[in-house]
Amino acid sequence: MILGVMLSGLFALILMGVPIAVALGLVAVGAIWYSDGFDALVNVALVMYDGATKFPLLAIPMFVLAGAIMNASGISRRLIAFASALLGFIRGGLAMINIGVSMFFAEISGSAVADVAATGSILIPAMKKRGYPKAFAAAVTSSSASLAIIIPPSIPMILYGVMADASIVQLFVAGIVPGVLGGFSLMLISYLLARHYGWPVEEIFNLRRVWVTFKEALAALFLPIIILGSIFGGVVTATEGAGLAVVAALFIGGVIYRDLNLSFLRAALLDGAMQTAVVMLLVAASALVGVYLTEQQLPQQLAQWVLSITDNPVAILAMMNVFFLIIGLFLHSAAAIILVVPVVVPLISLVGIDPVHFGLIVCLNLAIGQQTPPVASVLITACSIARANVWEVSKANIWFIGVLLAVLMLVTYVPAVPMTLVEWLYR
């Protein structure tokens, strides 16, 4: 009853245009006041501060900063040139280049929106110039960017790890195989569509050009090796790896390439700071909601209610998929994780589902949510860059959403796909 009233109040405030973080805080304060009286509000600020100052959360602004440095130092441009030389001879190669660069960029920034902003501003105009429909150009950029939500290091995975008390490093490892499968599947769809519609070959394969662009991009190609190798090797934690990403990006962009555009970097930093502030305010407000729900034992009551219907893990995972797909229509990935994960984790624990496995399922659902209006933050960013209608892009995006759904089903019901590497390395 209380949970239903809280959710109704939250969605009512969101529909009125109240920012999600503020709406979360207002609902939490109202629930605490109703249940425990005015005196209980004295700890509100302390709970919010404690929730937003957890050490793993420091990784979020660091990875955003690393992505901003990549954009400001020409690293993205060099990677695109190398990918073009490598794949440009294939029909529809520019779409494949788009996907490949998005996968690589995801390994540095962990942010799908940052991915679209970085690669889309270069590749969408190039695709339109070469005769690709702008709706397709926006769709392939948007969907490939959403792979950042499962390819490590992923900001939503960091948030999930904090909310569910799961290993962030193991989440990163679990995302590798699904991320690669998703990327190559998107490339296959792009190739088939390019053959069907007769979209162009970009350039004749030239081994010399491949070698020249490879040498220019070589330092940038070491970035994910340095960052992810250090994290997976146990040399640094995920948070320390985020700091290492910033140092490595600064050294490669500023010292090796000597191509750091300070004015562009300043704008990117301001944008990154605003994104981080929004996430941190969400985390702080969610801490307040989490404490209240825990004290009222509402997650446990929800778990018992679901278990009274079924205790079959397969059926429960199906219910969770439907639930998160619906939530993804209306909430950004960070808000959905922060709001829902603490409520459903007790249920997942009771039926014996691995929290790392479930984390991949949650992140994939929310990756699809980034492509499905009305919220669809990544899709809308791509549409803005392409100057394309959201609904036209959504129609072109159906094939790519289908790929993401197929990967979701595979990850959900074949746990070996995400978990084999985790078992091999850490268990």
Salt bridges, closest charged atoms under 4 A:
GLU202 OE1 - ARG130 NE 2.90
GLU203 OE2 - ARG209 NE 3.00
ASP259 OD2 - ARG77 NH2 2.86
ASP259 OD2 - ARG78 NH1 3.60
ASP354 OD2 - ARG427 NH1 2.49
GLU423 OE2 - ARG427 NH1 3.49
